[in-house]
Structures are given as C-alpha cells and as structure tokens.
Amino acid sequence: MAALSPVAGVRQSGRLFALFLDVGRLTFRRPFQFREFIQQAWFIASVTILPTALVAIPFGAVIALQLGNLTRQLGAQSFTGAASVLAIIREASPIVCALLIAGAGGSAICADLGSRKIRDEIDAMEVLGISAVQRLVVPRVLACMVVAMALNGVVSVVGVGGGYFFNVVLQNGTPGAYLASFSALAQIQDLWAGEIKALIFGAIAAIVAAYKGLNAGGGPKGVGDAVNQSVVVTFLLLFFVNFVLTAVRAGWRTPRAPRSTRSAGRCPSTCGRSPGRHAPCAATRRRCCGCWPRSPSAPGRLR
C-alpha cells in the first residue's frame, strides 16, 4: 500500500520531471549516439506507420459524417470541408499519433530498458562511467519526437482523404465546395500547431516509457507491469497536456474588436478627421481628439 500513498506519487512525479530535465540537458552533450537514433527512429516508424494510417481513416470518416449531418441541418454544407480539416489537423491528428507512439513505440522502449535493468546492464554502464540517459534514453526520445511529427503529417493526409471520400461519396457532398473551403477556417498556423503538439506528445510518451523501464524491478513480471503502467500514465498525461495546450492556444486567439471600432478609426462627426490631430470641428465646435471615442451622453471638449 506504500506505493499508493500520496507521498510516493509526488516522489515519482519528481523523479519523472528530473528525468525530463536530464534528457534536455544531455541532448546537446557530445558524443551524440547518431546510430542509435537512426535505429530507434526506423524501428518506431516501422511498428507505428501502418496502424496509424489505419486508425486515421475511421477518425476522418467519423468527423466528416458528423460534421456533414450538422452542416446540412444548419444549411452550411459548403463549410463541411473546412470544419473537417480543422478538426483533423488541429486535434485528431496529434492525438492519434501520440496514442500510437505510446502504445506501440513506448511499450517497446519500456520493455527494452526494463529488460536491460533486470539484467543489471544499466548498473554496469553506470559503473563504467557511461550515462544510461545519454546513451539510451536521449536517442529514443528524439526518435519518438521526429517520428511523431512525421506521423502527424501522414494522419493529416489520410484523415482528410478519408473525410473527403465519405463526405462526397456517402453524403453526396460537392467536391469543389469541400476543397475550396479548406482555407476558410484552416490555415497554415493550424498545421504548425498540430506539429508542435505531436512533438510534445512524442517526447512525453518516450520519457514516461523510459522512466518506467529504468525503474522496473521484480523480474519479467515487473517489466510487464512497467509496460502496462507506462501506457496508462502516458495516455492520462497526453489528454491533460492536450487540454492545457488547447486552452492556451484558444486564449492566444481571442478575437479582437474590429479596427473600425478602435482608436485608429475616423471621427464620427462631420469633420472626418483622424483622432489626435487637435483640429477644430466646425460642426460640433469640439476637437477631434476629444469628441471620439465618447459616449453620446458625455460632454464634449470645447475649443
């Protein structure tokens, strides 16, 4: 029961954050294990690219079908493509990549490091003066980040293609309207936001898997338990971090008042001058800088 106490949970959270800091610090320390990075990137891509593409098709189909029904009821069928692309690129694509990276690549990383731990290979490296984090963890974290960004592009393309097929073929949508509305809501900033999300999610999945693998114990059963725990913890962290990132980005994109209603507009009186010129208005006998913006009941500024 000690492992379930709040103190143990805080201690494990602190160790996980310490591993995150160590990875960031040792990433730029030479020598960089380039061969290990290439091998891990190829392995993670080989075990995740096909499941990711297969999962992206139903994601795009479900989003297109639901949005197609909604836009048909609202009489805005021309915006089906824009809404589908926005939902896939901004939210669905990074989440799908992260789940597949954590489920396939992260479990493999945790099992590999856990097996090395129970065979005392990690302790032997530390005795020889070799940092296990720099030699084993850093290449795997960077590989997951790079592969997650690449898979995010694959999911975006496959998901948009699946949504186009189901909307045009099954719902009798207009192909031209679906394609022409891409730029109505979705912009290049949304694609960059999805790539950044995938990058962060890949790092979280790899670091959690590495932490559980390096702290595995109790023989093969302990390694299996560590793999299960790494997948569950990664899923919880991914959804929480996704909520935080979405909330922060939504705060940055808060709509502002139009320029015509701000201080850079024209004086609403008959003079038509810009605010701040201090020129008298013959019609109102007030200066332009004082007569706007002002409520109708506010007294004017005399010459």
Secondary structure in CASP SS format (residue, H / E / C, confidence):
PFRMAT SS
TARGET T0000
AUTHOR 0000-0000-0000
METHOD secondary structure of the structure
MODEL  1
M C 1.00
A H 1.00
A H 1.00
L H 1.00
S C 1.00
P H 1.00
V H 1.00
A H 1.00
G H 1.00
V H 1.00
R H 1.00
Q H 1.00
S H 1.00
G H 1.00
R H 1.00
L H 1.00
F H 1.00
A H 1.00
L H 1.00
F H 1.00
L H 1.00
D H 1.00
V H 1.00
G H 1.00
R H 1.00
L H 1.00
T C 1.00
F C 1.00
R C 1.00
R C 1.00
P C 1.00
F C 1.00
Q C 1.00
F H 1.00
R H 1.00
E H 1.00
F H 1.00
I H 1.00
Q H 1.00
Q H 1.00
A H 1.00
W H 1.00
F H 1.00
I H 1.00
A H 1.00
S H 1.00
V H 1.00
T H 1.00
I H 1.00
L H 1.00
P H 1.00
T H 1.00
A H 1.00
L H 1.00
V H 1.00
A H 1.00
I H 1.00
P H 1.00
F H 1.00
G H 1.00
A H 1.00
V H 1.00
I H 1.00
A H 1.00
L H 1.00
Q H 1.00
L H 1.00
G H 1.00
N H 1.00
L H 1.00
T H 1.00
R H 1.00
Q H 1.00
L H 1.00
G C 1.00
A C 1.00
Q H 1.00
S H 1.00
F H 1.00
T H 1.00
G H 1.00
A H 1.00
A H 1.00
S H 1.00
V H 1.00
L H 1.00
A H 1.00
I H 1.00
I H 1.00
R H 1.00
E H 1.00
A H 1.00
S H 1.00
P H 1.00
I H 1.00
V H 1.00
C H 1.00
A H 1.00
L H 1.00
L H 1.00
I H 1.00
A H 1.00
G H 1.00
A H 1.00
G H 1.00
G H 1.00
S H 1.00
A H 1.00
I H 1.00
C H 1.00
A H 1.00
D H 1.00
L H 1.00
G H 1.00
S H 1.00
R H 1.00
K H 1.00
I H 1.00
R C 1.00
D C 1.00
E H 1.00
I H 1.00
D H 1.00
A H 1.00
M H 1.00
E H 1.00
V H 1.00
L C 1.00
G C 1.00
I C 1.00
S C 1.00
A H 1.00
V H 1.00
Q H 1.00
R H 1.00
L H 1.00
V H 1.00
V H 1.00
P H 1.00
R H 1.00
V H 1.00
L H 1.00
A H 1.00
C H 1.00
M H 1.00
V H 1.00
V H 1.00
A H 1.00
M H 1.00
A H 1.00
L H 1.00
N H 1.00
G H 1.00
V H 1.00
V H 1.00
S H 1.00
V H 1.00
V H 1.00
G H 1.00
V H 1.00
G H 1.00
G H 1.00
G H 1.00
Y H 1.00
F H 1.00
F H 1.00
N H 1.00
V H 1.00
V H 1.00
L H 1.00
Q C 1.00
N C 1.00
G C 1.00
T C 1.00
P H 1.00
G H 1.00
A H 1.00
Y H 1.00
L H 1.00
A H 1.00
S C 1.00
F H 1.00
S H 1.00
A H 1.00
L H 1.00
A C 1.00
Q C 1.00
I H 1.00
Q H 1.00
D H 1.00
L H 1.00
W H 1.00
A H 1.00
G H 1.00
E H 1.00
I H 1.00
K H 1.00
A H 1.00
L H 1.00
I H 1.00
F H 1.00
G H 1.00
A H 1.00
I H 1.00
A H 1.00
A H 1.00
I H 1.00
V H 1.00
A H 1.00
A H 1.00
Y H 1.00
K H 1.00
G H 1.00
L H 1.00
N C 1.00
A C 1.00
G C 1.00
G C 1.00
G C 1.00
P H 1.00
K H 1.00
G H 1.00
V H 1.00
G H 1.00
D H 1.00
A H 1.00
V H 1.00
N H 1.00
Q H 1.00
S H 1.00
V H 1.00
V H 1.00
V H 1.00
T H 1.00
F H 1.00
L H 1.00
L H 1.00
L H 1.00
F H 1.00
F H 1.00
V H 1.00
N H 1.00
F H 1.00
V H 1.00
L H 1.00
T H 1.00
A H 1.00
V H 1.00
R H 1.00
A H 1.00
G H 1.00
W H 1.00
R C 1.00
T C 1.00
P C 1.00
R C 1.00
A C 1.00
P C 1.00
R H 1.00
S H 1.00
T H 1.00
R C 1.00
S C 1.00
A C 1.00
G C 1.00
R C 1.00
C C 1.00
P C 1.00
S C 1.00
T C 1.00
C C 1.00
G C 1.00
R C 1.00
S C 1.00
P C 1.00
G C 1.00
R C 1.00
H C 1.00
A C 1.00
P E 1.00
C C 1.00
A C 1.00
A C 1.00
T C 1.00
R C 1.00
R E 1.00
R E 1.00
C H 1.00
C H 1.00
G H 1.00
C H 1.00
W C 1.00
P C 1.00
R C 1.00
S C 1.00
P C 1.00
S C 1.00
A C 1.00
P C 1.00
G C 1.00
R C 1.00
L E 1.00
R C 1.00
END
